[in-house]
Amino acid sequence: MIKIAKDAVRELLESSHGLMLTVSFHKRNGDYRELNGRLFVKKGVKGTGEVPKHLLTIWDTGVQDHRRIIPENMKTIHMEGKEYKVV
């Protein structure tokens, strides 16, 4: 398992170039969640509204919809055959 700092999470995820990944994180209400998905999916995007800069939008393949998550709340990331632990 590779350790990664919280402030480097966004850069790591954006380097995935839309490949499948799995992230585990705590939601705002404190619930733990795992999400399988991809970044940079344009399906269903109308172009209205803005995403706050502190959030990251990921296409959740389980529910076939976009989800916004706080990168700093992530605990683990599985991407390109590697597992990262956010510290």
PEPE-V927271 format. One record per residue. N is the residue number from 1. PHI is phi in whole degrees, -180 to 180 (none if undefined). NEAR is the number of other C-alpha atoms within 10 Angstrom. D_LAST is the distance of its C-alpha to the last C-alpha in Angstrom with 1 decimal. Layout:
# PEPE-V927271
n:phi:near:d_last
N:PHI:NEAR:D_LAST
N:PHI:NEAR:D_LAST
This chain:
# PEPE-V927271
n:phi:near:d_last
1:none:10:11.7
2:-98:10:10.1
3:-88:11:6.5
4:-137:16:6.1
5:-75:11:5.3
6:-58:15:6.1
7:-75:12:9.5
8:-102:12:10.2
9:-63:22:10.0
10:-59:15:13.6
11:-63:10:14.9
12:-62:14:13.8
13:-65:20:15.3
14:-68:14:18.4
15:-79:11:18.9
16:-72:15:19.6
17:54:11:23.1
18:86:15:23.7
19:-72:14:23.0
20:-64:16:22.1
21:-151:21:18.5
22:-125:16:17.0
23:-125:19:14.1
24:-119:18:13.1
25:-160:21:12.3
26:-103:16:13.9
27:-72:14:17.0
28:-58:10:18.4
29:-83:6:20.5
30:98:9:17.7
31:-67:8:18.8
32:-88:12:16.5
33:-146:12:17.4
34:-114:14:17.3
35:-134:18:18.9
36:-101:16:20.7
37:-174:22:21.8
38:-143:21:22.2
39:-95:20:21.9
40:67:13:25.1
41:-85:15:27.5
42:-99:10:30.5
43:-59:10:32.3
44:78:9:33.4
45:-87:9:32.4
46:-98:7:35.2
47:86:7:33.9
48:-99:6:34.4
49:82:6:31.9
50:-123:6:28.8
51:-92:10:25.1
52:-56:9:23.3
53:-62:7:21.1
54:-83:11:17.9
55:-105:14:18.4
56:-125:17:18.3
57:-96:17:21.3
58:-126:21:21.1
59:-79:22:24.2
60:-87:20:23.8
61:-71:13:26.2
62:-70:9:26.6
63:-111:11:28.3
64:55:11:29.4
65:-156:14:28.2
66:-80:20:25.6
67:-131:14:22.7
68:-108:15:20.7
69:-131:17:17.0
70:-93:17:14.6
71:-56:21:11.9
72:-69:18:9.4
73:-89:16:10.1
74:-71:21:9.2
75:-107:19:7.7
76:-139:21:9.2
77:-136:24:11.6
78:-111:16:14.8
79:-153:16:16.7
80:53:11:19.6
81:77:6:19.5
82:-120:10:15.9
83:-116:16:12.9
84:-114:18:9.4
85:-111:17:6.3
86:-86:21:3.8
87:-120:13:0.0
